[in-house]
Amino acid sequence: MPKPIPTYPLSNLSNQLDDETDVFLLDTKVEQPKSAVNVPFRLNYYGVGICISGKAELKANLETYTVEPGSLVILPPQVIRQFVHRSNEFSVLSIFFTLDFISRNSTINIDRFPFFELDAVHVFRPAKQSAEQLEILLRFIKHKYDTPHPFRQEILRNAIHIVLYDLAALYHHQAHLAHSLQTRNQTITAAFKKLINQHFLTQRSVAFYATTLSITPKHLSETVKQVTGKTAGEWIASRVIMEAKVLLQISVVSIAQIANQLHFADQSTFGKFFKNNTGISPMRYRLGP
């Protein structure tokens, strides 16, 4: 059986941390992560942050976001992410925590927060005042994080709870506003992308997604092309390739095993699919530049 997709723990963020770390405040003084972030990867923890300076381009699953001052970045575990570009002055004030940390001795149900769903909008810009209030909360958490206290963990946990509930209100408002401004074609395209994330491993035909959305394949293809500039088939292929690139980072898992995990008939079929969509073979990608 193939090994799980590589999922970096919190200790990947800094040489200060060990494998037992379950909460961490990242500010501009911390060194770069120990593993590359310019290739697709996953994490085993949650992250909430606000961009303080600079600019970056972040891919999260099938979406590409511009992160700039005032942008909120909210990422749950298992979302495939990749920083395509980061300016030299790019910095984000962020709090990272594991599921065990946030739920310990608590009745909080993290699954109730829609911004932690895999298909959520992971980067957005709230009103300036809301962003400033969140930054104040995160700086308060930073102060508590840096200050020794016999109940430090409990203080941090409860402060993060406050942040999450504040974010819930912001996200609900943002989602409602975005939905009200969506055209019918944009709504169809968003639903299509959500379905891809759910079914891409086993369903790669445009017809399947069109049937699920109760429209014709021709209508789906024309709609997606009009909204995104890419065909429905290209979006499906992009999601498969994204998953393949993450798996190819595990050197101990063979390409044949990866082909099997991605439900290709054999290694050769997978190799042709990968090369047709990237221009290089899976082995060449694995070996790197």
Secondary structure as UniProt FT lines:
FT   STRAND          7..8
FT   HELIX           10..13
FT   TURN            15..16
FT   TURN            19..20
FT   STRAND          23..26
FT   TURN            28..29
FT   STRAND          41..43
FT   STRAND          46..53
FT   STRAND          56..60
FT   TURN            61..62
FT   STRAND          63..67
FT   TURN            69..70
FT   STRAND          72..75
FT   TURN            77..78
FT   STRAND          81..86
FT   TURN            88..89
FT   STRAND          91..97
FT   HELIX           99..103
FT   TURN            104..105
FT   HELIX           110..112
FT   HELIX           114..116
FT   TURN            118..119
FT   STRAND          123..124
FT   HELIX           128..146
FT   TURN            150..151
FT   HELIX           152..181
FT   HELIX           184..199
FT   TURN            200..202
FT   HELIX           206..212
FT   TURN            213..214
FT   HELIX           217..228
FT   HELIX           232..247
FT   TURN            248..249
FT   TURN            251..252
FT   HELIX           255..261
FT   TURN            262..263
FT   HELIX           267..278
FT   HELIX           282..287
//
